[in-house]
Amino acid sequence: MKRIANHIIIPAMMTVLFFSVALTPVEVLGCFLRGLVAFLIALISGLAALVMVMIGLKGRVRHDKNSIWWVLSTLILVIPVIAMIILA
């Protein structure tokens, strides 16, 4: 259960946070602040995805059977980055 929480639920929270900011009305945060916060969330998510992919690749080289969890975390963390590119 701890592995699922660390590798699926916590990265998914970044995705939910990004989409909750991106889908808020402009009147709530303003256009500039909403875009800036969404960009910062996508940037942090992208940097975390890079760290996760490095850890996953190290595990793959060492033939660690648990490295697939790091790859799964990377795929979840890349979603806000792709959404930012599409929405921009």
Summary of the structure (lengths in Angstrom):
residues: 88
radius of gyration: 14.8
end to end distance: 36.3
largest distance: 51.1
contacts: 251
relative contact order: 0.18
helix: 88%
strand: 0%
